[in-house]
């Protein structure tokens, strides 16, 4: 068991640490990101800060070069009840072929274009799961654990009258290696992918967002897609893509954040009482990110786009975003929805508190401050669909 007292609190007079991990945790704990949102900004000051965030974020993403590539190719079309399922392949760079599933409602046409929503899955989920399809028989993507009906976000969205595009995360499902065929391989191959990306000057999140930006160049021109009504929707790992894409792409009007809001550098410094130390997945790493901002700053910078956070988060972080929407005169374009376990305000016992930067267990961080019901983590269809319809003017 690792604890604050035994492992991470310095007992030296000079407050230094022999432990390298404790030392970097202390530096992170005592640092303020250089582009952190500050309350009290004027509208003009906010817009200047917002632009600074976008410029630095694009720099940190380390996107590959934009190059001329072939047009996407339709691989198959199949009828479904009320929509058609199309599998497409697009080419974001000179070496990648990226498949997506597009769910297109029957009523969508050049004479009646409808909103389009890009859907990004949780860490191990496949685009087939998002589309409500059976998926592959290969162990990489055969699992349907974790609320498969809820997590079929693209299926929910097309049934609401919008074009939904389901993606795989890079190095996952169909984008993972399939050898040997008798066991799951996507975790190891994803780590190898991140190794290559980072050592070549890229990063996993930037690579993923780059692919979606390239896809949008083509998607927005489809005659049955209303390019003035585009949105993105991400669950868990996919919420990181949703945040960055939604902020950097001015054409995205609605953002659906299906995770709780948390600045990862705060969690890194705060959760010191652990059974074991883990890295949390190297695909989350963006070199230099914590030096500049946290996730709450990115979502604050999204104002005044329509934004829903569907699994709560500490008031310290959600309050920052709420303040930004007030500054931009659009408080009605932001909402926070909590897990059912924490839907009543009385159940959220650390209201308006600052998250302690030390001496927390994981359960204290998640439940007592972030209002997270970990076993219930999933896509939330009801608030997501209501918010998309509100943002796209589809409510009656």
SULCOR-V392895 format. One record per pair of residues at least 12 apart in sequence whose ideal C-beta (glycine too) atoms are under 6 Angstrom apart, sorted by the first residue. I is the first residue (numbers start at 1). GAP is how many residues later the second one is. If there is no record, write none. Layout:
i=I gap=GAP
i=I gap=GAP
This chain:
i=1 gap=274
i=2 gap=272
i=3 gap=270
i=4 gap=268
i=4 gap=354
i=4 gap=355
i=8 gap=14
i=8 gap=264
i=25 gap=244
i=28 gap=237
i=28 gap=240
i=28 gap=241
i=29 gap=240
i=29 gap=328
i=33 gap=259
i=33 gap=260
i=34 gap=258
i=35 gap=17
i=35 gap=18
i=35 gap=257
i=35 gap=258
i=36 gap=261
i=37 gap=260
i=37 gap=263
i=37 gap=283
i=39 gap=284
i=41 gap=286
i=46 gap=281
i=50 gap=251
i=53 gap=248
i=56 gap=236
i=58 gap=190
i=60 gap=226
i=60 gap=228
i=60 gap=229
i=61 gap=145
i=62 gap=139
i=62 gap=140
i=62 gap=141
i=62 gap=144
i=63 gap=143
i=63 gap=147
i=64 gap=29
i=64 gap=146
i=69 gap=22
i=70 gap=21
i=72 gap=16
i=72 gap=18
i=72 gap=146
i=73 gap=16
i=74 gap=12
i=74 gap=14
i=75 gap=12
i=75 gap=14
i=82 gap=24
i=83 gap=20
i=83 gap=21
i=83 gap=22
i=83 gap=75
i=84 gap=20
i=85 gap=18
i=86 gap=16
i=87 gap=14
i=88 gap=12
i=88 gap=14
i=90 gap=125
i=92 gap=119
i=92 gap=122
i=98 gap=113
i=99 gap=75
i=100 gap=65
i=100 gap=67
i=101 gap=26
i=101 gap=30
i=101 gap=65
i=102 gap=63
i=103 gap=28
i=103 gap=51
i=103 gap=55
i=103 gap=61
i=104 gap=59
i=105 gap=53
i=105 gap=56
i=108 gap=116
i=109 gap=115
i=110 gap=113
i=113 gap=111
i=113 gap=112
i=113 gap=113
i=114 gap=47
i=114 gap=48
i=114 gap=49
i=114 gap=112
i=115 gap=47
i=115 gap=111
i=115 gap=114
i=115 gap=277
i=116 gap=47
i=116 gap=109
i=116 gap=114
i=117 gap=40
i=117 gap=45
i=117 gap=47
i=117 gap=114
i=117 gap=116
i=118 gap=47
i=118 gap=114
i=119 gap=34
i=119 gap=35
i=119 gap=45
i=119 gap=47
i=119 gap=114
i=120 gap=47
i=120 gap=114
i=120 gap=118
i=120 gap=121
i=120 gap=122
i=121 gap=117
i=122 gap=113
i=122 gap=114
i=122 gap=115
i=123 gap=113
i=123 gap=114
i=126 gap=15
i=126 gap=42
i=126 gap=47
i=127 gap=39
i=127 gap=40
i=127 gap=41
i=129 gap=22
i=130 gap=23
i=130 gap=24
i=130 gap=36
i=131 gap=23
i=131 gap=24
i=131 gap=35
i=132 gap=20
i=132 gap=23
i=138 gap=40
i=139 gap=44
i=139 gap=45
i=140 gap=33
i=140 gap=36
i=140 gap=44
i=140 gap=46
i=141 gap=32
i=147 gap=231
i=150 gap=228
i=150 gap=229
i=151 gap=227
i=151 gap=228
i=153 gap=80
i=153 gap=226
i=154 gap=12
i=156 gap=225
i=160 gap=225
i=163 gap=62
i=170 gap=37
i=170 gap=38
i=171 gap=18
i=171 gap=19
i=171 gap=22
i=172 gap=14
i=176 gap=13
i=177 gap=12
i=194 gap=88
i=194 gap=89
i=203 gap=83
i=204 gap=79
i=205 gap=35
i=205 gap=81
i=208 gap=33
i=209 gap=32
i=209 gap=35
i=209 gap=36
i=212 gap=33
i=229 gap=163
i=230 gap=21
i=230 gap=22
i=231 gap=23
i=231 gap=157
i=232 gap=13
i=232 gap=14
i=232 gap=20
i=232 gap=23
i=233 gap=23
i=235 gap=23
i=235 gap=144
i=236 gap=23
i=239 gap=18
i=239 gap=19
i=239 gap=20
i=242 gap=13
i=243 gap=55
i=246 gap=56
i=247 gap=51
i=247 gap=54
i=247 gap=55
i=253 gap=138
i=254 gap=52
i=254 gap=134
i=254 gap=137
i=255 gap=50
i=255 gap=52
i=256 gap=52
i=256 gap=128
i=257 gap=52
i=258 gap=52
i=258 gap=121
i=259 gap=52
i=260 gap=51
i=260 gap=52
i=260 gap=53
i=260 gap=110
i=260 gap=112
i=261 gap=35
i=261 gap=48
i=261 gap=52
i=261 gap=56
i=261 gap=57
i=262 gap=51
i=262 gap=108
i=263 gap=31
i=263 gap=32
i=263 gap=33
i=265 gap=25
i=266 gap=89
i=269 gap=88
i=270 gap=86
i=270 gap=87
i=270 gap=90
i=270 gap=95
i=271 gap=89
i=271 gap=91
i=271 gap=94
i=272 gap=86
i=272 gap=87
i=273 gap=88
i=296 gap=21
i=296 gap=24
i=299 gap=22
i=300 gap=20
i=300 gap=21
i=300 gap=24
i=303 gap=21
i=303 gap=22
i=303 gap=25
i=304 gap=24
i=304 gap=26
i=304 gap=29
i=306 gap=27
i=306 gap=85
i=307 gap=27
i=308 gap=27
i=308 gap=75
i=308 gap=79
i=309 gap=27
i=310 gap=27
i=310 gap=70
i=310 gap=73
i=311 gap=28
i=312 gap=26
i=312 gap=30
i=312 gap=59
i=313 gap=57
i=314 gap=41
i=314 gap=55
i=314 gap=56
i=315 gap=36
i=315 gap=37
i=316 gap=38
i=316 gap=39
i=318 gap=18
i=337 gap=46
i=338 gap=33
i=339 gap=34
i=339 gap=37
i=341 gap=32
i=342 gap=29
i=348 gap=23
i=350 gap=18
i=350 gap=19
i=355 gap=14
